[in-house]
Amino acid sequence: MAASPSTARALNDRLALGLLQREGPLTAGQLKTLTGLSRPTVADLVERLQDSGLVRVVGETGDRRRGPNARLYGIAADRAHLAALDVRTHSVSVVVADLLGATLAEATAPIGSETATEAAVEQAAALLERTAREAGAVPLHSVGIGAPGLVDPVSGELRETTGLPAWHRRLVAALQERLPATVLVENETNLAALAEQRLGAAKGQDTFVLLWLGHGVGAAVVLDGRLRKGASGGAGEIGFLPVPGTTRLPSAAGCEGGFHSLAGSAAVVELAAGYGVSAPAGPQEPPAAALVRAAVADARSASGRRDAAGAFLDVLADRLAIGAAAVGAVLDPGRIVLAGEVGHAGGETLAARVEDRLALMSPLRTEVRAGTLGGAAVLRGALLTAREAAQDDLFTP
């Protein structure tokens, strides 16, 4: 069935906007070539998009010709403003950006563990509002939030989770009440996977698993190009995975005794102490990240000798391989990305050790790569989510 004229115009506009987003500024002639549309059709859609405020002339081509044919059209980046929040147990980070995702401002603030719920919500909301105001990005169109815990796949709301601050869940509702913006929340590990798939170590991968190694541990599962969240949003709660090497089993009330007890930051700190590995913790990162970073540097300088740093990394890789092997046996992802601050600190040195151990434990060929975005992956993923929401709204007539 042929599309109606209005539907055809909408499809053509969306096609052109998608090209301008991916390729950057283009001339009308380049749009004609890339879309396969006629010259009059391209002229009409450019005029429509300019009238809507989504597209404007941003320059001219570098050839000698001047005039309408040399004009470069680009998406109006200031047509809408976005924000992303990375909500941690003891801090919140904010980035404000334009419609194309270019950063306009960013800020981070600590939130003490003794802070009352409403006071913590006010601190986080005020940080976002102040950062947006200073960037000249008021009002915000869309806000993406990354937080630990489970997100209900039906309601899209952050669920109450034992052990996590109550202000996390209240913050989402507070921002929805205070801002004339679309507010979206997603599990932090899922957002990290989105960022690593678009921008980092899983770029071009339709199927992979991301292991988040930070204060705690988590996983994100991407199969056939889709993020899989599970029936209750709990897919990837690998901290609860029963594993050998712990003194007890995890329970519904907590993941102590599960994989978390082998690979969480506290467990890695204890393991490092046993090998005499020490390093001062960096700001706004798990203590384990600095220790792994120092061990990698020491192991490299040891020219392959099995020193204390190398032995520590070997045992850590053994531990990580246990969780990775369980995931691989069930999902056969082909690639596992070690992400989060600890995975980023370990780099390819740690990833190679884990891959070697997996090859001995499983017949399934699994690549292991280090995440390239580190602790910034959550913010990057939240910003991508906000940008897609804004573009879906604005790019649809």
N, C-alpha and C positions, 0 to 999 in steps of 0.2 A: 504494500500500500504506500502510495506516494505521501511524503510529508506535506502538511499544510504550509503555506508561505511563512506564517509566524513561527512554526516549529523549525522550518529550515533556517530562518534567520537566527533563531536561538542557537541552533547547532553550529552554524557558521561562526557566530560570535564566540561561542565557547571554544571552538577549535582555534580561532585566532588568538584568544587570550592564553590558551595553553601554550601555544608556540612562543608568544611573547614572554611568558613566564620562564620557559625552558631555555630559549635561545637568546633572550635579551632583545634590545631594540632592533626593529626590522623596518625596511622600507615597504611601501605598498607593493612594489614589484616582487620583493622577496616573499611577502605574504602570499601573493598570487602563486608563485612557484611552489611554495611549501604546502599550500592548501589545495592546489589544483582548481581553485575557483576562478571564475572569469574576472577580468579587470573591473567591469561595472559592479559586480557583486562585492569585490574587495573594497572598492571605493565607498559603497553604501555601508558596509559593516564598520569601516574605519570611522566614518562620519557618526554612525550610531554610538560607537564606543567612546568617541570624543564627547558627544553630547551627554553621555551618561556620567562623564567624569572618570571613567576607568582608564582611558588611554589619552596621552597627550604627545605632542611633538617634543622630542628630547634632544634633537640635534639634526645634523645632516651627514650624508656619506662623504667620504674623503675624496671622491672623484671630482673632476672639473665641472661636472654639471651641477647646476643649481635649480631651485624651483621645486614644485610639488613632488617630482619623481625622486628627489634627493632627500626628502624628509624622512627622518627616523622616528618611528612611533614606538613608545614604550608604555608599560603599565604605570599608572600614576601611583607611585609607592606610598604617597601620603593620603591616599583615598581612605585608608583605614589604618588603625594602629592596634597592635597586638601586645600581649604580655604572656610570660611564662613564669611559673613558680616551681621551685624545687623545695618541697617541704620535708625537712629532716626532723629527727627527734629533738635536736637542740638548736636548730637554726632554720632560717628560710632564706632562699636566694631568689632574686627577681631579675628578669631581663625584659626590656621593652623594645619593640621593633616595629618596623613599617610593614606594609602589606607584602613586600618581597622578602621579609625576614631579616633585613639589615638591622643590626643592633643600634639602638639610639641611646640606651642607658642601661646600667645594671647596678645591682647593689646586693649586699648580704648583711644579715643581722643575726646575732645569737639570740636564742630564747631559752632562758634558764629552765632547768627541770622543775624548779619550785614555783614557776610562774603560774598563776591561776588561769583557768581556761579562757575566760573572757578577756583578761589582760593580754594573754598570748595572741588571741585572735585579733585584738586591736593593734598590737605591735606589727603583726604580719600584714594586716590590711592597710595600715598606715604606711608601711614601707612601700607597698605596691602603689598606693595613691600618690605618695610623694615622688617616687621614681618616675611615674608616668607624667606627673605635672612638670617636673624639672626637664623632662625630655620634650615637652610640648606635645604630648600624645594623649590629650584628653578631648573627647571621651575615648575609651577603649572599645574596640568592637568585639574581640574574642580574647579569652584568657584560658590558657592551658595549665593544669596543675598536676604535678607528679608527686605522689605520696606513697609511703609504705602501707601495706595492708591490702585488703580485698576490696575490689570495686564490683558492686552488684551488676551483672550483665544485663539485667532487665531495667532497673531504675537508673543505672549510671551513677549511683551514689556510693560514697565511701562507707563501708560497713564498720560497725564497732568491732574493734580487734583488741584482745587482751594484750597488754604490754605496750601499747602505743598511746601517745598523749591524746586526751579527749579533744584538744583544740584543733587537731587535724580535721576531724569530721565537721566540727562547728565552723571552721574557716570557710569551707566550701559554701555552706548555706549563707554565711555572713556576706561573702562577696556577691552571691546571687542577689541578695537583698540590697546591697549598697551600690552596685555598679549597673549601668545600662548596657551590659555586655553579656555575651554568651560565655558561660563558665563551664569548663569541661574538666573532669578529674579522671586520672588513669593511674594504675599502679606504676611505681617508678621504674621497675625492671622492664615492664612492657614498653615504656617510653624509651628507655635506653636501647632496647632492641630495634625500635623504629629508627632511632638516630643512627645506630651502627649500620643498619641496612641501607639507609639513604646516603650516609656520609662517611661511614667508617669501615670496619673490618669485615662486615657482611654485605658490602655493596655488591649488588647483582645476584645475591643469593635468595632463591625463593624458599628454600628449606634450610633452617639452621636452628640451633638452640643457643641462647645467650645465658651464661652463668654470671650472675652479679655477685661480686666479691667485695663487700664493704664492711660496715659494722656487722651486718648479718649476711646471709646468703639467700639468693633467690634465682629463679630461672624464668626466661621468657621463651615461648615455643612458637616458631613461625613455620608453618607447613603449607606448601604449595602457594606461597605468597600471602597467606593469611595468618594473622596473629590469633592463636587459639587460647581462649581464656578458661574453658571448662564450664561445667554446668552451673557452678556457683561463683565463678570468677577466680577459683583457686588453683588453676593449672600453673605449675611452676613453683609451688610452695615447697621447694626442695629442702629447706631447712628441717622439715619434718620427716624427711626420708630416713627410715631405719637403716643403719649401716653398721658394719663391724668396727671395732676399735673404740667404742664408747662403753660406758659403765652401765647404761640403762637404755630403755626405749623412750622415744618421745611420747607425749600425751596430747589430748585435745586442748589442754590448758597451756602448753608450751613446747617448744622444739628442743629443749635441752635433752640430750641423748640421741638426737638425730644428726643429720649431716652438719647442722649448725655447730655442733659440739666439736667437729673436726676442722671446719673451715671458716667459722666466724672469726671476727677480728680478735676477740679475747683468746680464742683457742690458738690462733697464729702467734699472738704475743707470747703466750705461755711456751709454745714450741720454740720460738726464737730464743727465749731466755735459756732454755736447756742447751742450746748450742753456742751460747755466748754472743749472739748477734744483738746489737743494740743500735739505736738511732733515735734522735729526738723527733717526736711527732710533729708533723706539719700542721698548719692552721686549717681548720675545717675539713680534716680527713681522718679516717680511722688510724689508730696507732700502728696497726699491722702494715699499712701502706709504706710508711717510712722504713720499717724493718725489712720488708721485701725489697724495696728499692736499694737499700744499703747492701743487702746480701747479694743482689744481682751485680752491683758494682764490684764487690769484693771477689765474687766468683770469677768475674771476667779478668780481674787483675792477677788472679792466681794461676793463669795460663793452664787451666784444666786440672789442676791438682784438686784432690778431694779434701778441701779444707773445711772449716766449720760452716762457712757461708754456703758452700756447695752442698754439704750434707744436709743443712737445714732446707735448702730448696728441693733436694731430692725427696725428703720426707714429706714436705708440703705437697709436692707433685703427686706422691703416692696417695695422699689424702684426697686431693682434688680428683684424681683419676677414679676413685671409688664412686663418687657422685656422678662423674661424667659417664662412667661405664654403665651405670644403672639407667641413666637417661638415654644413652645410645642404644642399649639393648631393647628398649621399648619403642623408641621413635626413629632410630636410624637416621639422624639429621644430616649426616655427611660433613657438617662443620659445627664446631662448638667455639664460641667466642668467650674468652675470659675477660669480663668487663668489670666496671666499678673501679674504685681507687686502687684496690689491691691487684686486680687483674692487669690494670694499666701499669702499675709499678713493676710487676713481674715481667711485663713485656714478652718478647719472643723467647727469651731465655727460659722463663717458667712455662710458657705455652709449649715449647719443644719438649720439655721434660714430661709434661702431661701427655702429649701425643705419643711419645715413646712408650709410656706405660699402658696407654689405651691399646696400642698395637699388640701388646702382650696379653691383654685381658679379653679382647674381643676380636672375632673374625670380621667385624664390620669396619670398613675403612672409614676413619673419622679424622678430619683435619682439626687441629686446634690452633686458633689464632688469638692474639692479644687484642683486646679492644683498643681503639686508637683515640677515643674521646674522653677516657677517664671519667672523673666525677662530673664533667660537664655534659655527659650523655643525656641525663634526665632532663636538664633544662633545654637542650637542643631538641629532644623528642617532644617535650611539652610545647615548644614554640612551633614545631612542625604541625602539631595537632591544632593549635590555635590558628595558624595560617591557613590550613586546609578548610577549617570551619568558616573562616572569613571569606575565602575565595569561593567556596561552594555557595555561600549566600550572595555575594556581590556579583559573581560571574553568571548567576542564573537569572534571566529576565523575570 
